[in-house]
Amino acid sequence: MSNVQAIFKAKYNVGNMIPNPEVMTIEDEDMTNNTSKRISVVKLATTSEGKHIAVGYSNSLVNTFNLETGKPIGTFQGHKSAITALTYDTHGHMLASGSKDTEAVI
């Protein structure tokens, strides 16, 4: 486990619960109107080699991060409600997500 992965797990109190952690909350800052709100992290998934992590939120977004550098990779906005499932393919090249809107996005 990399230092960034350990720090991420500690920061969000994940422990060994990937990919099905307890609900966690983070601050989501809206820079357009200087407000912030709390959103829940509801699903996590890591690639099999542990290089990337996908984070699914209660607000329907999925963010991906490089666990070696800690830098964000991208944000996915294909769902209309909270994320309920996340998984990477065996090689870590594709990410599938599901949500309460009953849609699956790959």
TORRO-73370 format. One record per residue: residue in one letter; z, y negated, x negated of N, C-alpha, C, O, CB in turn. Coordinates in pm, 1 decimal. Atoms other than C-alpha are relative to their C-alpha. Glycine has a CB too. Layout:
! residues N
<r A, <Z, Y, X>, <Z, Y, X>, <Z, Y, X>, <Z, Y, X>, <Z, Y, X>>
...
This chain:
! residues 106
<r M, <0.0, 117.4, -84.4>, <0.0, 0.0, 0.0>, <0.0, -123.4, -88.8>, <79.0, -133.7, -182.6>, <121.5, 0.0, 96.0>>
<r S, <8.0, 122.0, 79.5>, <-98.1, -339.7, -137.6>, <116.3, -92.7, 33.4>, <183.8, -74.9, 134.8>, <-134.0, -71.4, 23.8>>
<r N, <-104.1, 98.3, -26.4>, <145.2, -629.3, -163.6>, <-28.3, -78.4, 126.9>, <63.5, -106.6, 204.0>, <13.8, -94.9, -117.5>>
<r V, <35.8, 76.5, -119.4>, <-46.5, -820.2, 105.8>, <26.4, 82.6, 124.6>, <78.4, 31.3, 223.7>, <-147.6, -43.8, -5.0>>
<r Q, <-25.2, -86.4, -114.9>, <-31.0, -521.5, 340.6>, <150.2, 9.4, 26.2>, <192.7, 3.7, 141.6>, <-60.0, 140.7, -23.0>>
<r A, <-144.8, -6.8, -15.8>, <343.8, -491.4, 279.3>, <55.2, -131.3, 55.9>, <142.5, -130.3, 142.7>, <66.7, 32.7, -134.2>>
<r I, <-44.7, 130.1, -49.2>, <392.6, -866.0, 334.5>, <-39.5, -17.7, 145.9>, <40.3, -65.3, 226.6>, <-58.8, -113.7, -85.5>>
<r F, <45.8, 10.8, -138.9>, <183.3, -856.1, 653.9>, <89.7, 83.3, 91.2>, <132.9, 36.9, 196.7>, <-147.7, 45.7, 13.0>>
<r K, <-84.7, -87.5, -81.1>, <385.1, -562.2, 784.3>, <139.9, -58.7, 15.9>, <197.5, -54.0, 124.6>, <8.3, 139.6, -62.7>>
<r A, <-133.6, 58.1, -6.2>, <713.0, -734.1, 698.6>, <1.8, -125.6, 86.3>, <93.1, -144.5, 166.6>, <50.2, -32.2, -140.4>>
<r K, <5.3, 124.7, -75.7>, <608.5, -1070.7, 844.4>, <-4.7, 25.1, 149.1>, <62.4, -43.4, 226.3>, <-120.0, -81.9, -41.8>>
<r Y, <14.3, -28.7, -142.0>, <510.1, -918.3, 1176.8>, <86.1, 116.9, 45.5>, <69.6, 167.0, 156.7>, <-143.9, 28.2, 32.0>>
<r N, <-96.8, -101.9, -35.6>, <785.6, -655.5, 1171.4>, <-66.9, 129.2, 45.7>, <-23.2, 191.7, 142.3>, <91.4, -51.5, 108.0>>
<r V, <79.9, -113.6, -42.2>, <532.5, -373.2, 1189.1>, <58.6, 132.3, -45.6>, <52.9, 229.9, 29.2>, <-139.6, -13.9, -51.8>>
<r G, <-52.5, -125.9, 50.6>, <699.0, -108.2, 974.1>, <-110.3, 103.7, -10.5>, <-217.7, 73.5, -62.4>, <112.4, 51.3, 89.6>>
<r N, <99.0, -107.3, 5.1>, <512.9, 222.2, 1005.6>, <-69.5, 19.9, 133.7>, <-116.6, 130.0, 162.3>, <65.6, 129.4, -43.1>>
<r M, <51.8, -16.2, -134.5>, <383.9, 155.0, 1355.9>, <-149.5, -24.5, 13.6>, <-200.7, -16.8, 125.3>, <71.9, -90.7, 90.4>>
<r I, <144.4, 16.8, -10.8>, <18.3, 85.2, 1274.9>, <-58.8, 132.5, 44.6>, <-16.1, 234.3, -10.0>, <-62.8, -47.3, -135.3>>
<r P, <66.5, 110.7, -67.4>, <-200.4, 116.5, 1480.2>, <58.6, -35.7, 134.4>, <-9.0, -103.2, 212.1>, <-142.1, 31.5, 17.3>>
<r N, <-55.5, 28.4, -131.2>, <34.9, 93.0, 1778.7>, <137.3, -65.4, -13.1>, <238.7, -2.0, 16.4>, <9.4, 128.4, 83.2>>
<r P, <-129.0, 64.9, 23.1>, <306.0, -162.8, 1698.8>, <65.4, -46.0, 128.7>, <1.0, -55.3, 233.2>, <-16.8, -117.5, -92.6>>
<r E, <-66.8, 67.8, -109.4>, <565.1, -304.9, 1928.0>, <-64.4, -138.2, 14.2>, <-122.3, -189.6, -81.5>, <155.3, -10.3, -24.8>>
<r V, <57.6, 132.3, -21.3>, <452.8, -634.4, 2080.1>, <71.1, -101.4, -88.1>, <194.1, -106.9, -91.3>, <9.3, -41.1, 148.7>>
<r M, <-53.9, 103.4, 86.6>, <500.1, -919.1, 1834.2>, <-61.3, -132.5, 43.3>, <-166.5, -133.6, 107.2>, <-29.3, 30.3, -151.1>>
<r T, <55.2, 129.2, -36.9>, <446.6, -1290.6, 1881.4>, <-22.9, -84.7, -124.1>, <48.7, -73.7, -223.6>, <92.7, -72.4, 98.0>>
<r I, <29.8, 94.3, 107.2>, <292.4, -1554.3, 1658.8>, <-33.0, -134.6, 63.3>, <-62.0, -143.1, 182.7>, <-117.9, 50.7, -89.8>>
<r E, <38.3, 132.7, -46.9>, <225.7, -1924.2, 1689.0>, <-151.5, -14.7, -10.4>, <-210.2, 18.7, -113.4>, <72.1, -111.2, -81.5>>
<r D, <143.1, 26.1, -2.3>, <-131.5, -2014.0, 1785.3>, <-16.9, -150.3, 14.2>, <6.3, -205.9, 121.5>, <-72.2, 78.0, 116.4>>
<r E, <12.4, 144.9, -3.2>, <-201.1, -2374.8, 1695.2>, <-139.6, -40.4, 43.9>, <-239.4, 6.6, -10.7>, <32.1, -60.0, -136.8>>
<r D, <125.9, 53.8, -49.4>, <-472.3, -2556.3, 1887.6>, <-17.5, -137.2, -64.1>, <46.2, -234.6, -24.2>, <-2.4, -8.4, 157.8>>
<r M, <16.6, 123.7, 75.9>, <-593.5, -2822.8, 1648.2>, <-71.2, -108.9, 81.4>, <-66.9, -226.0, 43.6>, <-77.7, 27.9, -127.9>>
<r T, <73.4, 100.5, -76.6>, <-803.0, -2995.9, 1916.5>, <91.8, -91.9, 78.6>, <60.1, -209.2, 98.4>, <-96.4, 67.3, 94.2>>
<r N, <-89.9, 87.7, -75.2>, <-506.6, -3123.0, 2115.6>, <144.1, 5.0, -50.1>, <237.5, -26.9, 23.6>, <-3.5, 36.7, 146.0>>
<r N, <-130.5, 0.1, 66.2>, <-214.6, -3077.1, 1871.9>, <108.8, 73.1, 79.0>, <221.3, 24.5, 90.4>, <43.4, -141.7, -24.7>>
<r T, <-98.3, -81.1, -70.9>, <-41.7, -2806.6, 2075.8>, <7.1, 136.9, -64.8>, <-82.3, 175.8, -139.9>, <-35.2, 12.1, 150.4>>
<r S, <-8.7, -137.8, 45.0>, <78.8, -2460.5, 1994.6>, <57.8, 83.1, 113.4>, <133.2, 32.5, 196.5>, <86.4, 12.4, -129.0>>
<r K, <-53.3, -90.9, -100.6>, <154.3, -2159.3, 2211.4>, <24.9, 133.5, -68.3>, <-31.8, 162.1, -173.7>, <-97.4, 15.3, 122.3>>
<r R, <-30.4, -130.5, 56.2>, <293.4, -1815.4, 2146.9>, <-91.1, 103.2, 65.3>, <-102.3, 110.2, 187.6>, <150.0, 36.6, 20.2>>
<r I, <80.6, -110.8, -48.9>, <57.2, -1521.7, 2177.0>, <54.7, 128.3, -60.6>, <116.3, 126.2, -167.2>, <-151.1, -19.3, -35.0>>
<r S, <-52.9, -127.5, 46.2>, <142.3, -1155.7, 2137.7>, <-103.4, 78.0, -78.5>, <-220.1, 85.1, -39.8>, <48.7, 82.2, 117.2>>
<r V, <80.0, -98.5, 72.2>, <1.8, -921.2, 1877.6>, <28.7, 131.7, 70.1>, <143.1, 177.1, 73.2>, <34.7, 5.3, -156.7>>
<r V, <-22.7, -120.4, -79.0>, <-51.3, -606.8, 2083.5>, <-57.1, 126.4, -61.9>, <-15.5, 236.4, -25.4>, <-57.8, -18.0, 135.2>>
<r K, <57.4, -116.6, 67.0>, <-260.4, -376.4, 1861.2>, <-36.2, -34.7, -143.1>, <-77.4, -146.9, -172.5>, <-123.9, 51.3, 75.5>>
<r L, <42.4, 11.6, 138.9>, <-323.3, -325.5, 1490.5>, <-75.8, 126.2, -38.0>, <-45.5, 235.1, 10.8>, <121.5, -22.8, -94.7>>
<r A, <71.0, -116.3, 54.4>, <-568.8, -98.5, 1310.7>, <-38.5, -32.2, -143.2>, <-77.6, -144.8, -173.9>, <-126.7, 36.4, 86.1>>
<r T, <43.0, 18.0, 138.1>, <-639.3, -49.8, 941.8>, <-113.6, 95.8, -30.5>, <-125.8, 202.0, 30.7>, <117.3, 21.7, -98.1>>
<r T, <104.0, -91.4, 46.2>, <-940.1, 97.9, 769.1>, <67.6, 115.2, -73.4>, <180.9, 102.0, -119.8>, <-103.6, -73.1, -92.4>>
<r S, <-61.7, -119.2, 59.7>, <-880.6, 445.6, 625.7>, <44.5, -23.0, -144.1>, <142.6, 36.9, -188.1>, <-97.2, 116.6, 4.7>>
<r E, <-41.4, 27.3, 137.3>, <-864.8, 309.5, 270.1>, <100.7, -114.6, -8.6>, <147.8, -147.2, -117.5>, <-121.1, -31.9, -84.9>>
<r G, <-102.2, 103.9, -2.2>, <-628.5, 29.6, 377.6>, <-43.4, -134.8, -53.4>, <41.2, -214.9, -93.1>, <115.6, 45.0, -76.5>>
<r K, <47.5, 128.2, 53.0>, <-850.1, -261.1, 269.0>, <-5.1, -109.7, 106.1>, <9.5, -227.6, 73.8>, <-137.5, 17.5, -61.0>>
<r H, <10.3, 98.0, -107.8>, <-885.8, -431.5, 608.5>, <95.0, 35.0, 113.1>, <128.7, 151.3, 135.2>, <-143.7, -8.2, 52.3>>
<r I, <-82.2, -19.6, -118.8>, <-666.0, -481.1, 911.7>, <-61.7, -80.3, 114.0>, <-107.5, -192.9, 94.7>, <148.8, -42.7, -25.5>>
<r A, <43.9, 69.5, -121.0>, <-772.0, -572.0, 1264.3>, <123.8, -24.0, 85.0>, <208.4, 64.2, 99.5>, <-109.4, 82.5, 79.0>>
<r V, <-115.3, 39.0, -80.3>, <-523.0, -754.5, 1485.4>, <-50.2, -39.1, 138.1>, <-131.1, -130.9, 151.7>, <79.6, -117.4, -66.8>>
<r G, <37.7, 30.0, -138.4>, <-562.8, -753.6, 1864.8>, <111.2, -77.2, 67.9>, <228.9, -44.3, 53.2>, <-31.1, 129.4, 78.3>>
<r Y, <-97.0, 90.7, -60.9>, <-392.1, -1024.1, 2067.8>, <-2.3, 6.7, 152.5>, <-97.8, 55.5, 213.0>, <-26.6, -142.2, -45.4>>
<r S, <-10.8, 5.7, -145.3>, <-276.7, -1073.3, 2425.7>, <-97.2, -100.7, 61.3>, <-121.1, -97.6, 182.0>, <141.9, -34.9, 39.8>>
<r N, <93.2, 100.3, -51.3>, <-522.7, -1362.3, 2457.6>, <-146.0, 45.3, -10.5>, <-236.5, -37.1, 3.3>, <18.6, -130.9, -75.0>>
<r S, <132.0, -64.6, 3.3>, <-825.2, -1123.8, 2419.8>, <-73.1, -9.8, -133.3>, <-183.3, 43.6, -145.4>, <-85.7, -59.2, 105.3>>
<r L, <67.2, 13.4, 128.9>, <-909.2, -1212.4, 2058.2>, <35.5, 115.0, -93.4>, <141.0, 177.2, -81.0>, <36.1, -133.0, -64.9>>
<r V, <-24.4, -95.1, 108.7>, <-939.8, -975.7, 1762.6>, <-32.0, -72.5, -129.9>, <-142.0, -125.4, -146.0>, <-86.7, 132.0, 15.9>>
<r N, <21.7, 57.8, 132.2>, <-898.9, -1108.8, 1408.4>, <2.3, 112.2, -102.5>, <75.2, 210.2, -87.1>, <107.3, -108.3, -33.2>>
<r T, <-1.8, -96.3, 109.5>, <-974.7, -915.2, 1092.1>, <37.2, -72.1, -128.6>, <1.9, -188.2, -149.4>, <-137.4, 71.4, -14.3>>
<r F, <-48.5, 55.8, 125.1>, <-816.5, -971.1, 752.0>, <-24.7, 98.1, -113.5>, <-22.2, 219.6, -93.7>, <149.4, -34.8, 9.9>>
<r N, <7.3, -79.7, 121.2>, <-872.3, -846.9, 398.9>, <142.6, 15.4, -49.6>, <208.2, -83.7, -81.9>, <-93.5, -66.0, -109.0>>
<r L, <-138.3, -21.7, 40.6>, <-542.4, -686.0, 302.4>, <21.2, -16.1, -149.3>, <134.8, -32.8, -193.7>, <44.3, 136.3, 41.9>>
<r E, <-14.7, 18.0, 144.3>, <-612.9, -715.6, -69.5>, <15.8, -147.2, -36.4>, <89.6, -181.3, -128.9>, <-120.1, 59.1, -73.3>>
<r T, <-6.0, 142.9, 30.7>, <-661.3, -1093.8, -62.9>, <83.8, -78.0, 100.7>, <128.2, -189.0, 71.4>, <-139.6, -57.6, -4.7>>
<r G, <-71.5, 69.3, -106.6>, <-483.9, -1184.0, 262.8>, <-86.0, -98.0, 76.6>, <-36.6, -166.4, 166.2>, <117.1, -71.6, -56.4>>
<r K, <88.3, 97.8, -64.0>, <-786.0, -1388.1, 370.0>, <-60.4, 55.2, 129.0>, <-89.1, 174.5, 138.9>, <-111.6, -41.7, -96.2>>
<r P, <64.9, -43.4, -123.7>, <-930.5, -1378.0, 721.9>, <-146.5, 35.1, -24.4>, <-212.9, -27.0, -107.3>, <11.0, -109.2, 107.1>>
<r I, <140.4, -39.0, 8.3>, <-1266.6, -1205.1, 761.3>, <-77.8, -55.8, 118.6>, <-186.0, -112.1, 102.2>, <-13.3, 153.1, -5.6>>
<r G, <71.2, 48.2, -117.5>, <-1359.6, -1293.1, 1116.1>, <82.9, 9.2, 126.5>, <189.5, 70.6, 129.3>, <-127.1, 77.0, 17.9>>
<r T, <-61.4, -2.0, -132.1>, <-1267.4, -1345.1, 1480.1>, <-103.1, 49.6, 99.6>, <-218.6, 7.1, 97.2>, <53.7, -140.8, 40.2>>
<r F, <88.6, -55.7, -102.2>, <-1416.9, -1149.6, 1769.5>, <50.5, -41.2, 137.4>, <169.8, -31.7, 166.3>, <-8.5, 154.9, -11.4>>
<r Q, <-37.2, 55.9, -129.4>, <-1422.0, -1293.1, 2121.6>, <-70.8, 68.5, 116.7>, <-105.3, 1.4, 214.0>, <-30.3, -147.5, 2.1>>
<r G, <78.2, -67.9, -103.0>, <-1593.8, -1025.4, 2335.1>, <74.1, 42.4, 124.6>, <11.3, 91.1, 218.6>, <-60.7, 116.9, -57.5>>
<r H, <-77.2, -46.9, -115.0>, <-1310.7, -952.6, 2579.4>, <47.3, -115.2, 87.4>, <47.9, -231.4, 46.6>, <119.3, 81.3, -46.8>>
<r K, <-47.9, 99.3, -95.6>, <-1175.2, -1130.3, 2886.1>, <150.1, 9.0, 25.2>, <207.0, -75.4, 94.5>, <-73.4, 15.4, 130.0>>
<r S, <-144.7, -15.4, -18.6>, <-815.6, -1002.0, 2872.8>, <60.5, 68.9, -122.1>, <-9.3, 96.2, -219.8>, <31.0, 81.0, 129.2>>
<r A, <-76.4, -51.5, 114.6>, <-549.9, -854.0, 2642.0>, <-61.2, 126.6, -59.2>, <-110.6, 213.5, 12.7>, <143.4, 28.1, 41.6>>
<r I, <49.7, -117.0, 72.6>, <-656.3, -602.4, 2378.7>, <95.5, 117.0, 23.2>, <217.3, 101.3, 15.3>, <-14.6, -30.4, -152.7>>
<r T, <-82.2, -118.8, -23.3>, <-535.8, -248.4, 2454.0>, <-29.2, 112.0, -99.1>, <47.6, 207.8, -107.3>, <-21.4, 50.5, 140.6>>
<r A, <35.0, -105.0, 96.3>, <-709.7, -41.4, 2182.7>, <-81.5, -59.3, -113.9>, <-164.3, -147.9, -92.8>, <-78.7, 114.2, 68.8>>
<r L, <76.1, 39.9, 119.4>, <-842.9, -91.0, 1828.4>, <-12.6, 121.3, -90.6>, <84.1, 195.1, -109.5>, <69.2, -119.7, -75.6>>
<r T, <16.6, -104.6, 99.4>, <-990.2, 156.1, 1582.3>, <-122.7, -28.5, -85.1>, <-223.9, -78.1, -35.6>, <-11.5, 137.8, 67.2>>
<r Y, <113.6, 6.7, 91.5>, <-1216.7, 152.2, 1278.8>, <-65.9, 137.1, -5.3>, <0.1, 238.3, 18.2>, <44.4, -46.3, -142.5>>
<r D, <65.4, -128.1, 24.7>, <-1478.3, 421.9, 1217.9>, <52.1, 57.4, -131.7>, <122.6, -10.8, -206.1>, <-155.3, -16.0, -3.6>>
<r T, <-50.2, -70.8, 118.2>, <-1410.4, 673.9, 940.0>, <-26.4, -74.6, -129.3>, <55.4, -70.5, -221.1>, <-61.9, 136.6, -8.1>>
<r H, <37.9, 69.0, 122.9>, <-1589.0, 461.8, 679.7>, <48.3, -145.1, -5.1>, <33.5, -211.3, -107.8>, <-149.4, 3.7, -15.6>>
<r G, <-50.2, 137.2, -3.4>, <-1433.6, 130.0, 786.4>, <-108.6, -104.4, 16.5>, <-86.6, -222.0, -12.6>, <76.1, -28.4, -124.5>>
<r H, <111.7, 94.4, -15.5>, <-1772.1, -26.8, 865.3>, <-9.7, -58.5, 140.5>, <-62.0, -168.5, 158.1>, <-130.3, 68.6, -34.3>>
<r M, <7.6, 47.1, -138.6>, <-1739.7, -60.4, 1244.0>, <139.2, -0.7, 62.0>, <223.1, 83.8, 30.9>, <-96.1, 88.9, 83.5>>
<r L, <-126.5, 13.9, -70.2>, <-1451.4, -171.6, 1464.0>, <-28.7, 8.6, 149.3>, <-117.1, -60.5, 199.9>, <71.7, -134.2, -36.9>>
<r A, <11.6, -9.6, -145.7>, <-1417.8, -69.6, 1828.6>, <128.6, -54.8, 61.1>, <238.5, -28.8, 12.0>, <-26.2, 148.4, 46.1>>
<r S, <-116.6, 54.5, -69.6>, <-1188.2, -254.8, 2067.0>, <-14.1, 23.6, 148.9>, <-125.0, 29.9, 201.8>, <17.0, -150.6, -29.4>>
<r G, <-4.6, -11.0, -145.2>, <-1084.9, -207.2, 2427.7>, <102.6, -98.2, 50.7>, <191.5, -140.7, -23.1>, <33.5, 144.7, 45.8>>
<r S, <-95.8, 96.3, -55.1>, <-899.1, -438.1, 2661.4>, <26.7, 29.7, 146.3>, <-33.3, 119.6, 205.3>, <-51.7, -144.1, -16.3>>
<r K, <-35.0, -15.5, -140.3>, <-746.3, -470.0, 3005.3>, <-117.3, -32.5, 92.1>, <-112.1, -0.6, 210.9>, <118.1, -88.4, 33.8>>
<r D, <119.0, 25.1, -81.4>, <-1087.0, -589.4, 3127.4>, <-85.1, 125.7, 16.7>, <-191.3, 120.9, 78.7>, <-83.7, -111.0, -62.5>>
<r T, <62.6, -132.9, -3.1>, <-1188.4, -218.2, 3092.1>, <-129.4, 8.9, -77.2>, <-205.8, 103.4, -57.9>, <-25.5, 40.3, 140.5>>
<r E, <120.3, -1.6, 82.8>, <-1464.8, -302.2, 2846.4>, <33.0, 50.5, -139.6>, <142.5, 28.0, -191.3>, <-63.0, -140.2, -7.3>>
<r A, <-10.2, -39.2, 140.3>, <-1517.5, -144.5, 2507.0>, <-105.4, -78.0, -76.5>, <-219.5, -89.1, -31.9>, <-18.6, 155.1, -19.0>>
<r V, <91.9, 78.6, 82.5>, <-1677.0, -355.0, 2233.3>, <-1.3, 59.6, -138.5>, <104.6, 83.7, -196.5>, <40.7, -150.4, -4.4>>
<r I, <14.2, -55.3, 134.7>, <-1811.0, -215.7, 1905.5>, <-69.2, -102.1, -89.3>, <-91.2, -75.8, -207.5>, <-79.5, 133.5, 2.4>>
